[in-house]
Amino acid sequence: MSFYEILRHFADSYGLVVIFGLYLLLCGWHFLPRASAHVEDAKHSIFKDDDDGE
């Protein structure tokens, strides 16, 4: 069995599960309590350079 076949078998059987787990982890990361400061900064970052309409 070649290295390519081993990687292909892993991707076919476990790759989707790993990618889905990473997706859930990254989507849920900003709901952690310690991330609230970063979420607030990101939420208001588009308004940082505004000159109040001037």
Buried (B, 14 or more C-beta within 10 A) or exposed (E): EEEEEEEEEEEEEEEEEEEEEEEEEEEEEEEEEEEEEEEEEEEEEEEEEEEEEE
